[in-house]
Amino acid sequence: MKFWLNDKYYFKKRLKQQLKNGSIAIWNDPKYKITNLPIDYRNLYKFALKANKLQNYKNTNIVYQVLVYNYADGNNDGIGDFIGLTNKLDYIDNLGVDQIWLSPIHPSSNYHGYSVVNYCDVASQLGGMDAFLDFVNACHARGIKVYLDLVFNHTSYEHPWFQEVLYNNNEQFKDFYRLNVEFIDSDTKVDSAKHRSKYLNVDQAKTINQTSYLGRFWEGMPDLNLDNPAVIEQLIAIQQYWTAIGVDGFRYDAIQEFYSSELETKNNFNEAKIFNLLRQASNKITNEQNREEVFMFGEWLNSNSTKGLKYLSYKDTKGLDTIYEGYKLFRHNHNLAIDHLKLNDLVTKYQKYNASLMPFLDNHDSARWIDNFKQKALKFNKSKMLKPINNQIKQYQDQALFVLFALPGVPIIYYANELYFQGTWKYGDLSLREPLKWKDQNYLLIKDNCNDKQIVMQTHSYTNGDFEDCYNQSNAVNLIEFMSKLRTKYPFLALTNINTIADYELFIDTEFMDNCIARINPNNKNEILLFVFCDYRNNQTTFTKISRDYYFKPLLLNNAKNNSWNIEVNQGGYALYLIEPKDKVIE
């Protein structure tokens, strides 16, 4: 079949098939024109609408990341929104997650939301503020926390601050960005008529003055000057606004890029000081509302996440809660083998800051784990990469989730991990952000006019089928539900504490030490859980029980056999045991 071999033909074929079921929605359609843009966010929090308070928090310590625009369309305009997401919330709730991280929801120049035009509103494409509040209320009624994604490294080209200083010579905002900079490297961008013509929400009649500015990511995202007190004051006001509404926490985008350009300075602020000020601002509001502190976590990719831990405190006062782990464990890594020395070192470093390890298999900026596995472990060639996955490959994804949940911390499930979604960078970032297909809805097809080549659609995941069928047939769904209940019963599993990692050699003898991890309750040494698995490198792994000292109660067996003297796990399989000492430890 030739279309498996020809990327361009394959893409066009999929687009043609999906257009039969719906038309392309334009993110930058004039009907979504952004109006009434505030230029000053200070004091808006005093007039913020209020969501209902969180009720009966589930406390499973599992995060679920959602891209609202591609999840479910509730108003039939071809773009996912909070109406659709609220309607489908039972699916997420049933997984057992207790925290939902929403990728950016603000009015934005681009479908992905990281080019923010207004920080204190919800994009009309996503249903607007009323639909958002309904969603938060529905989550809080289910005991689920809601986290927003805040983009403080840069704004959109269309943001009124940038437009005011670029074309109106407004002195108030001249130092909000780095303007009229000499060219040093590719971080320096120059305004042009061609670039400006892409935007719906700017005055196209303005004369281009070819101003140079710092825009590390691209021309459409000018970097904020985070060494300017006036900028920090506005960012504090933004966080106050969403805290006052009732949001439970924040994920901060690209924090390792806050001062990464050669053009940036740290004379007045650094990362830790900014987050400390943001926390103080939120704490004032949560204290008044008799709520717990907001949860604050930062993005750290492409380098060792422990390098960002120093930003968790400023002068012995709290800033961020944690940095999520996007480097050492799974990102772009198909190998599930546990390096115990490296894991212990990682946990020790996080524990020093009283921070939770937050590992994940993949996210909106990294290739799906399942695609990495097909390429690197199974050595799939190009013709096989686009074919439907079989049950054996699904089994490996289940195993990856099993290991993810075994680690001492708070795992992040990227939407559709439970459905075995595929996605590489074959078609750019869009391949990592493919929409779900519901039986009662048309395909989501979203075009971004800022880049004519960008169409949010199903390519790799097209062969997965409808959401309902995938969900009902997915063993990964059952596994996540099981693990959420396990974490409720054994809450020490969520602790990033070196004392929750037990010496597995006390319980088993094995040559496959990197295919097991033992967890222990530091407050009850009789409560031990043993996780074992057999990764792709071996046909079978055997773990000999030290049964003279311990009882082995199987809690979960998948492609594994429980024998009286050992545990046999076949390739792709896994097993979980409750270990009980025969000689009870006296505390």
C-alpha positions as CSV (number, residue, x, y, z in Angstrom):
1,M,0.0,0.0,0.0
2,K,1.8,3.0,-1.3
3,F,0.1,5.6,0.9
4,W,1.9,4.2,4.0
5,L,5.2,5.2,2.3
6,N,4.3,8.7,1.1
7,D,3.9,11.2,3.9
8,K,2.3,13.9,1.7
9,Y,-0.1,11.5,0.1
10,Y,-1.0,10.0,3.5
11,F,-1.7,13.4,5.0
12,K,-3.9,14.5,2.1
13,K,-5.8,11.2,2.2
14,R,-6.5,11.6,5.9
15,L,-7.6,15.2,5.4
16,K,-10.0,14.2,2.6
17,Q,-11.5,11.4,4.6
18,Q,-12.1,13.7,7.6
19,L,-13.5,16.5,5.5
20,K,-16.4,14.1,4.6
21,N,-17.4,14.4,8.3
22,G,-16.9,18.1,8.9
23,S,-15.4,21.3,7.6
24,I,-12.2,23.0,8.7
25,A,-12.7,25.5,11.6
26,I,-10.5,28.6,11.4
27,W,-8.9,29.6,14.7
28,N,-8.4,33.1,13.5
29,D,-11.9,33.4,12.0
30,P,-13.2,37.1,12.1
31,K,-16.1,35.8,14.3
32,Y,-13.5,35.2,17.0
33,K,-12.0,38.7,16.8
34,I,-10.7,39.7,20.2
35,T,-12.2,42.9,21.5
36,N,-12.2,45.0,24.7
37,L,-8.6,44.2,25.5
38,P,-7.4,45.4,28.9
39,I,-4.0,47.0,29.0
40,D,-3.7,47.0,32.7
41,Y,-4.5,43.9,34.8
42,R,-4.1,45.5,38.2
43,N,-7.1,45.3,40.5
44,L,-9.1,43.1,38.1
45,Y,-9.1,40.4,40.7
46,K,-11.3,42.5,42.9
47,F,-14.1,42.1,40.4
48,A,-13.5,38.5,39.4
49,L,-16.4,36.0,39.2
50,K,-16.1,33.2,41.7
51,A,-16.2,29.4,41.1
52,N,-17.5,27.1,43.7
53,K,-15.0,25.7,46.2
54,L,-13.4,22.3,45.9
55,Q,-15.4,19.6,47.6
56,N,-14.2,16.3,49.0
57,Y,-10.8,16.3,47.3
58,K,-10.1,12.8,45.8
59,N,-6.4,12.8,46.8
60,T,-5.2,10.2,44.3
61,N,-2.3,12.4,43.3
62,I,-2.6,11.9,39.5
63,V,-2.5,14.8,37.0
64,Y,-4.3,14.6,33.7
65,Q,-3.2,17.1,31.0
66,V,-5.9,18.4,28.6
67,L,-5.7,20.4,25.4
68,V,-9.1,22.0,25.5
69,Y,-9.3,22.8,21.7
70,N,-8.9,19.2,20.7
71,Y,-10.8,17.3,23.3
72,A,-14.6,17.7,22.7
73,D,-16.7,20.2,20.7
74,G,-19.7,21.2,22.7
75,N,-21.2,24.0,20.5
76,N,-20.6,22.4,17.0
77,D,-18.1,25.0,15.7
78,G,-15.4,22.5,15.0
79,I,-13.1,23.5,17.9
80,G,-13.0,21.8,21.3
81,D,-14.3,23.8,24.2
82,F,-15.2,23.8,27.8
83,I,-18.8,23.0,27.0
84,G,-17.7,19.7,25.4
85,L,-15.0,19.1,28.0
86,T,-17.6,19.4,30.8
87,N,-19.9,17.1,29.0
88,K,-17.2,14.5,28.8
89,L,-15.8,15.0,32.3
90,D,-17.2,11.7,33.6
91,Y,-14.6,9.9,31.5
92,I,-11.8,11.7,33.1
93,D,-13.3,11.4,36.6
94,N,-13.7,7.7,36.2
95,L,-10.0,7.3,35.5
96,G,-9.5,8.4,39.1
97,V,-7.4,11.5,38.5
98,D,-7.7,14.3,41.0
99,Q,-5.9,17.2,39.1
100,I,-6.5,18.5,35.6
101,W,-3.9,20.7,34.0
102,L,-5.3,22.8,31.2
103,S,-2.9,24.0,28.5
104,P,-3.4,27.7,27.9
105,I,-7.0,28.8,27.7
106,H,-6.6,32.6,27.1
107,P,-7.5,34.6,23.9
108,S,-4.5,33.8,21.7
109,S,-3.1,34.3,18.2
110,N,-2.6,30.6,17.8
111,Y,-4.6,27.5,18.4
112,H,-2.1,26.2,21.0
113,G,-2.6,29.2,23.3
114,Y,1.0,30.0,24.0
115,S,0.7,33.4,22.1
116,V,-1.5,35.2,24.7
117,V,-3.4,38.3,23.7
118,N,-5.4,38.7,27.0
119,Y,-4.3,37.0,30.2
120,C,-7.5,37.7,32.1
121,D,-10.1,36.1,29.9
122,V,-11.0,32.7,28.3
123,A,-10.8,32.4,24.5
124,S,-14.2,32.6,22.8
125,Q,-13.2,29.6,20.7
126,L,-13.0,27.6,23.9
127,G,-16.5,28.7,25.1
128,G,-15.6,31.8,27.0
129,M,-15.6,32.6,30.7
130,D,-19.0,31.3,31.6
131,A,-18.3,27.8,30.1
132,F,-14.9,27.8,31.9
133,L,-16.6,28.5,35.3
134,D,-19.1,25.7,34.6
135,F,-16.2,23.4,34.0
136,V,-14.4,24.4,37.2
137,N,-17.6,24.0,39.2
138,A,-18.1,20.5,37.7
139,C,-14.5,19.5,38.6
140,H,-14.7,20.9,42.1
141,A,-18.0,19.0,42.7
142,R,-16.1,15.8,41.8
143,G,-13.2,16.5,44.0
144,I,-10.8,17.4,41.1
145,K,-8.5,20.4,41.2
146,V,-8.0,22.6,38.1
147,Y,-4.6,24.1,37.1
148,L,-4.1,26.8,34.5
149,D,-1.0,27.1,32.2
150,L,0.5,30.6,32.6
151,V,2.8,31.9,29.8
152,F,4.9,34.6,31.4
153,N,8.1,34.4,29.3
154,H,6.5,36.1,26.3
155,T,3.3,37.5,24.9
156,S,1.6,37.4,21.5
157,Y,2.7,39.9,18.9
158,E,-0.9,41.1,19.1
159,H,-0.8,41.8,22.8
160,P,-1.8,45.5,23.4
161,W,1.4,46.1,25.4
162,F,3.5,45.2,22.4
163,Q,1.3,47.1,19.9
164,E,1.3,50.2,22.1
165,V,5.0,50.4,22.3
166,L,5.6,49.2,18.7
167,Y,3.3,51.7,17.0
168,N,2.0,54.2,19.5
169,N,5.3,55.1,21.1
170,N,3.6,54.6,24.5
171,E,6.3,55.4,27.1
172,Q,4.5,53.4,29.8
173,F,5.3,50.1,28.0
174,K,8.6,50.9,26.3
175,D,10.5,48.7,28.8
176,F,8.0,45.8,28.8
177,Y,10.0,44.2,26.0
178,R,13.6,44.4,24.7
179,L,13.2,46.7,21.7
180,N,15.6,48.3,19.2
181,V,18.2,45.7,20.1
182,E,21.4,45.1,18.1
183,F,21.5,41.7,16.3
184,I,23.4,39.2,18.4
185,D,21.9,35.9,17.4
186,S,18.7,34.4,16.1
187,D,16.8,35.5,19.2
188,T,16.7,39.0,17.6
189,K,13.6,39.5,15.4
190,V,12.6,42.4,13.2
191,D,9.0,43.6,12.6
192,S,7.8,43.3,9.0
193,A,4.7,43.9,6.9
194,K,4.7,40.2,5.9
195,H,4.7,39.0,9.5
196,R,2.1,41.6,10.6
197,S,-0.3,40.6,7.8
198,K,-0.9,37.3,9.5
199,Y,-2.8,38.8,12.4
200,L,-6.5,39.5,12.8
201,N,-6.4,41.6,15.9
202,V,-4.0,44.4,14.9
203,D,-4.4,47.5,12.8
204,Q,-3.0,46.6,9.4
205,A,-2.9,50.3,8.3
206,K,0.0,51.0,10.6
207,T,3.3,51.9,8.9
208,I,5.9,49.2,9.5
209,N,9.0,50.7,11.2
210,Q,11.2,47.6,11.2
211,T,11.7,47.6,14.9
212,S,14.0,44.9,16.2
213,Y,13.0,43.0,19.4
214,L,13.8,40.0,21.4
215,G,11.7,37.0,20.4
216,R,13.5,33.8,21.4
217,F,10.9,31.3,20.2
218,W,9.7,33.1,17.0
219,E,8.5,36.5,15.7
220,G,5.0,36.0,17.0
221,M,6.2,35.7,20.7
222,P,8.1,38.8,21.8
223,D,9.9,38.1,25.1
224,L,8.8,40.1,28.1
225,N,11.4,42.1,30.1
226,L,11.2,40.2,33.4
227,D,13.8,42.5,35.0
228,N,11.2,45.3,34.8
229,P,9.2,45.9,38.1
230,A,6.2,47.1,36.1
231,V,6.0,43.8,34.2
232,I,6.3,41.7,37.3
233,E,3.5,43.9,38.9
234,Q,1.2,42.9,35.9
235,L,2.1,39.2,36.2
236,I,1.2,39.3,39.9
237,A,-2.1,40.9,39.0
238,I,-2.8,38.1,36.5
239,Q,-2.2,35.4,39.1
240,Q,-4.3,37.3,41.6
241,Y,-7.2,37.3,39.1
242,W,-7.2,33.6,38.5
243,T,-6.6,32.7,42.2
244,A,-9.6,34.9,43.1
245,I,-11.8,33.0,40.6
246,G,-10.9,29.8,42.4
247,V,-8.3,28.1,40.2
248,D,-6.3,25.6,42.3
249,G,-2.9,25.9,40.8
250,F,-0.6,27.0,37.9
251,R,1.9,25.5,35.5
252,Y,4.4,28.0,34.3
253,D,5.6,27.7,30.7
254,A,9.2,27.8,29.7
255,I,10.7,29.0,33.0
256,Q,14.2,28.0,31.9
257,E,13.9,30.6,29.2
258,F,13.0,33.5,31.5
259,Y,16.5,34.9,31.3
260,S,18.2,32.7,28.8
261,S,18.9,35.2,26.0
262,E,22.2,37.1,25.8
263,L,20.1,40.3,25.8
264,E,18.5,39.7,29.2
265,T,19.6,40.8,32.7
266,K,18.9,39.9,36.3
267,N,19.5,43.2,38.1
268,N,16.1,43.4,39.9
269,F,14.6,39.9,39.7
270,N,15.4,36.3,39.2
271,E,13.2,33.2,38.7
272,A,13.0,32.4,42.4
273,K,12.1,35.9,43.4
274,I,9.3,36.1,40.8
275,F,7.7,32.9,41.9
276,N,7.9,33.9,45.6
277,L,6.1,37.1,44.8
278,L,3.5,35.2,42.8
279,R,2.9,32.9,45.7
280,Q,2.6,35.7,48.2
281,A,0.0,37.3,46.0
282,S,-2.0,34.1,45.8
283,N,-1.7,33.3,49.5
284,K,-3.3,36.6,50.4
285,I,-6.4,35.6,48.5
286,T,-6.5,32.0,49.5
287,N,-6.2,33.0,53.1
288,E,-9.1,35.4,52.8
289,Q,-11.2,32.7,51.1
290,N,-10.1,30.0,53.6
291,R,-8.6,27.8,50.9
292,E,-5.4,25.9,50.8
293,E,-2.4,27.4,48.9
294,V,-2.4,27.1,45.1
295,F,-0.1,24.5,43.7
296,M,2.7,26.0,41.5
297,F,4.9,23.9,39.2
298,G,7.3,24.8,36.4
299,E,8.1,23.4,33.0
300,W,11.7,22.2,32.6
301,L,12.7,20.4,29.4
302,N,15.9,19.6,27.5
303,S,18.1,19.5,30.5
304,N,18.4,18.1,34.0
305,S,15.3,19.2,35.9
306,T,17.1,19.2,39.2
307,K,18.9,22.4,37.9
308,G,15.6,24.2,38.3
309,L,15.0,23.2,41.9
310,K,16.9,26.2,43.2
311,Y,13.9,28.3,42.0
312,L,11.6,26.7,44.5
313,S,12.6,29.1,47.3
314,Y,13.8,32.6,47.7
315,K,15.6,33.7,50.9
316,D,14.2,30.7,52.7
317,T,10.6,31.4,51.6
318,K,8.6,29.3,49.2
319,G,8.3,29.9,45.5
320,L,7.3,27.0,43.2
321,D,6.2,23.7,44.6
322,T,8.1,21.7,42.1
323,I,9.6,21.3,38.6
324,Y,8.1,18.5,36.6
325,E,10.5,15.8,35.4
326,G,10.9,15.9,31.7
327,Y,14.5,14.8,31.1
328,K,15.9,11.9,33.1
329,L,13.1,9.3,33.0
330,F,10.8,8.9,30.0
331,R,10.8,11.8,27.7
332,H,12.1,10.6,24.3
333,N,13.2,7.4,26.2
334,H,11.7,4.1,25.2
335,N,13.6,2.1,27.9
336,L,11.7,1.4,31.1
337,A,14.7,-0.1,33.0
338,I,15.0,1.6,36.4
339,D,18.5,2.8,37.2
340,H,18.2,2.6,41.0
341,L,21.2,4.8,41.7
342,K,20.0,7.6,39.4
343,L,16.5,7.3,40.7
344,N,17.6,7.5,44.4
345,D,19.7,10.5,43.5
346,L,16.8,12.2,41.8
347,V,14.4,11.5,44.6
348,T,17.0,12.7,47.2
349,K,17.4,16.0,45.4
350,Y,13.7,16.6,45.1
351,Q,13.1,15.6,48.7
352,K,15.7,18.2,49.8
353,Y,13.3,20.9,48.6
354,N,10.2,19.1,49.8
355,A,9.1,18.8,46.2
356,S,7.1,16.2,44.4
357,L,8.6,14.3,41.5
358,M,6.2,14.7,38.5
359,P,7.2,12.2,35.8
360,F,5.3,11.7,32.5
361,L,5.6,9.5,29.4
362,D,5.0,12.3,26.9
363,N,3.2,15.6,26.5
364,H,2.4,18.3,23.9
365,D,6.1,19.1,23.3
366,S,7.4,15.5,23.0
367,A,6.8,12.6,20.7
368,R,4.3,10.1,22.1
369,W,6.0,7.3,24.1
370,I,4.5,4.7,22.0
371,D,6.1,6.1,18.8
372,N,9.5,6.3,20.5
373,F,9.1,2.7,21.4
374,K,8.2,1.6,17.9
375,Q,11.2,3.5,16.4
376,K,13.9,2.7,19.0
377,A,12.9,-0.7,20.5
378,L,11.0,-2.4,17.7
379,K,13.1,-0.7,14.9
380,F,10.0,0.1,12.8
381,N,10.8,1.5,9.5
382,K,8.9,4.4,7.9
383,S,6.3,2.3,6.3
384,K,5.3,0.6,9.6
385,M,5.2,3.8,11.7
386,L,1.8,4.9,10.3
387,K,0.1,1.6,10.5
388,P,-2.4,0.7,13.3
389,I,-0.8,-0.6,16.5
390,N,-1.4,-4.2,17.6
391,N,-2.1,-5.6,21.0
392,Q,1.6,-6.3,21.7
393,I,2.5,-2.7,21.3
394,K,-0.4,-1.7,23.5
395,Q,0.9,-4.1,26.1
396,Y,4.2,-2.2,26.2
397,Q,2.4,1.1,26.7
398,D,0.5,-0.5,29.6
399,Q,3.8,-1.5,31.1
400,A,5.1,2.0,30.7
401,L,2.1,3.3,32.6
402,F,2.7,0.6,35.3
403,V,6.3,1.8,35.8
404,L,5.2,5.4,35.8
405,F,2.8,4.8,38.7
406,A,5.4,2.8,40.6
407,L,7.7,5.8,40.9
408,P,7.7,8.0,44.1
409,G,5.8,11.0,43.0
410,V,2.8,12.5,41.2
411,P,2.5,11.2,37.6
412,I,1.1,13.2,34.7
413,I,-1.1,11.5,32.2
414,Y,-1.2,13.2,28.9
415,Y,-4.7,13.1,27.4
416,A,-5.2,9.8,25.4
417,N,-2.3,7.9,27.0
418,E,-5.1,5.7,28.1
419,L,-6.2,5.2,24.4
420,Y,-2.8,4.4,23.0
421,F,-2.6,7.6,21.0
422,Q,0.3,7.8,18.5
423,G,2.2,10.9,17.3
424,T,5.7,11.8,16.2
425,W,7.0,15.1,14.9
426,K,6.4,13.9,11.4
427,Y,3.9,16.7,10.8
428,G,5.4,19.0,13.4
429,D,3.9,19.7,16.8
430,L,0.4,19.0,15.5
431,S,1.2,15.3,15.4
432,L,1.6,15.4,19.2
433,R,-1.7,17.2,19.7
434,E,-4.2,15.2,17.7
435,P,-7.9,15.5,18.5
436,L,-10.2,12.9,20.0
437,K,-12.9,11.4,17.8
438,W,-16.3,11.0,19.6
439,K,-19.1,9.0,18.0
440,D,-21.6,11.8,18.5
441,Q,-19.3,14.5,17.0
442,N,-17.7,15.4,13.7
443,Y,-13.9,15.2,13.4
444,L,-12.2,18.3,14.9
445,L,-10.3,20.1,12.1
446,I,-8.7,23.4,13.1
447,K,-6.6,25.6,10.9
448,D,-4.4,28.3,12.2
449,N,-4.1,31.2,9.7
450,C,-0.9,32.4,11.4
451,N,0.7,29.3,9.7
452,D,-1.2,28.0,6.7
453,K,0.4,24.6,7.0
454,Q,-1.0,24.0,10.5
455,I,-4.1,21.9,10.6
456,V,-5.1,20.2,13.8
457,M,-6.4,16.8,12.8
458,Q,-6.0,13.1,13.3
459,T,-3.1,11.5,11.3
460,H,-1.3,8.9,13.4
461,S,-4.3,8.4,15.7
462,Y,-6.8,8.1,12.9
463,T,-6.6,4.3,13.0
464,N,-7.5,4.2,16.7
465,G,-11.2,4.5,16.1
466,D,-13.9,6.3,18.1
467,F,-13.2,7.4,21.6
468,E,-15.9,5.3,23.2
469,D,-14.7,2.1,21.5
470,C,-11.1,2.8,22.4
471,Y,-12.0,3.6,26.0
472,N,-14.2,0.5,26.6
473,Q,-11.6,-1.8,25.0
474,S,-8.5,-0.2,26.7
475,N,-6.6,-2.2,29.3
476,A,-4.7,1.1,30.0
477,V,-8.0,2.6,31.2
478,N,-8.5,-0.3,33.6
479,L,-4.9,0.0,34.8
480,I,-5.1,3.7,35.5
481,E,-8.4,3.2,37.4
482,F,-6.7,0.4,39.4
483,M,-3.7,2.5,40.2
484,S,-5.8,5.4,41.3
485,K,-7.6,3.2,43.8
486,L,-4.2,1.8,44.9
487,R,-2.9,5.3,45.6
488,T,-6.0,6.1,47.6
489,K,-5.4,3.0,49.8
490,Y,-1.6,3.5,50.0
491,P,-1.0,7.3,49.9
492,F,2.7,6.9,50.6
493,L,3.1,5.9,46.9
494,A,2.8,9.6,46.0
495,L,5.5,10.7,48.4
496,T,8.8,11.8,46.9
497,N,10.8,10.4,49.8
498,I,13.8,8.2,49.7
499,N,12.5,6.3,52.7
500,T,9.6,5.1,50.6
501,I,12.0,3.1,48.3
502,A,12.8,-0.2,49.9
503,D,15.7,-2.5,49.2
504,Y,14.1,-5.0,46.7
505,E,16.8,-7.6,47.5
506,L,15.2,-8.1,50.9
507,F,12.2,-9.6,49.1
508,I,13.4,-11.2,45.8
509,D,16.5,-12.5,44.2
510,T,16.9,-11.7,40.5
511,E,19.3,-10.8,37.7
512,F,16.9,-8.2,36.5
513,M,17.2,-5.6,39.2
514,D,16.3,-2.8,36.8
515,N,12.9,-4.4,36.2
516,C,11.6,-4.0,39.7
517,I,11.1,-1.4,42.4
518,A,9.9,-1.9,46.0
519,R,8.0,0.8,47.9
520,I,7.5,1.0,51.6
521,N,5.4,3.1,54.0
522,P,7.9,5.0,56.1
523,N,5.4,5.2,58.9
524,N,4.5,1.5,58.8
525,K,7.4,-0.8,57.8
526,N,4.9,-3.7,57.4
527,E,3.3,-2.1,54.4
528,I,5.3,-2.9,51.3
529,L,4.4,-3.0,47.6
530,L,6.6,-4.7,45.0
531,F,6.4,-3.8,41.4
532,V,8.1,-6.2,38.8
533,F,8.0,-6.3,35.0
534,C,9.7,-7.7,32.0
535,D,10.8,-5.1,29.4
536,Y,11.3,-5.6,25.7
537,R,14.9,-6.8,26.0
538,N,14.0,-10.2,27.5
539,N,11.5,-12.9,26.7
540,Q,10.9,-13.6,30.4
541,T,12.2,-12.4,33.7
542,T,12.1,-14.5,36.9
543,F,12.0,-13.1,40.4
544,T,12.7,-15.7,43.2
545,K,10.7,-15.0,46.3
546,I,12.4,-14.8,49.7
547,S,9.4,-16.5,51.1
548,R,11.0,-17.6,54.3
549,D,10.7,-14.1,55.5
550,Y,7.7,-12.7,53.6
551,Y,4.2,-13.4,52.4
552,F,3.6,-12.5,48.8
553,K,0.0,-11.5,48.0
554,P,-0.6,-10.8,44.3
555,L,-2.6,-7.7,43.7
556,L,-2.2,-7.5,39.9
557,L,-0.9,-10.0,37.4
558,N,-0.6,-9.2,33.7
559,N,1.1,-11.7,31.5
560,A,2.7,-13.0,34.6
561,K,2.5,-16.1,36.7
562,N,2.6,-16.4,40.5
563,N,4.4,-19.5,41.5
564,S,5.0,-20.7,45.1
565,W,8.8,-20.1,44.7
566,N,9.0,-17.4,42.2
567,I,7.3,-14.9,39.9
568,E,7.6,-15.4,36.2
569,V,6.9,-12.4,34.0
570,N,6.7,-12.6,30.2
571,Q,7.9,-9.9,27.8
572,G,5.6,-6.8,28.2
573,G,4.1,-8.2,31.4
574,Y,4.0,-6.8,34.9
575,A,3.0,-7.8,38.4
576,L,2.2,-6.1,41.7
577,Y,2.5,-7.7,45.2
578,L,1.7,-6.7,48.7
579,I,4.6,-7.9,50.8
580,E,4.0,-8.8,54.4
581,P,6.7,-9.7,56.9
582,K,6.3,-13.1,58.6
583,D,8.2,-11.7,61.6
584,K,6.2,-8.5,62.2
585,V,8.3,-5.5,62.9
586,I,7.6,-3.9,66.2
587,E,7.5,-0.1,65.8
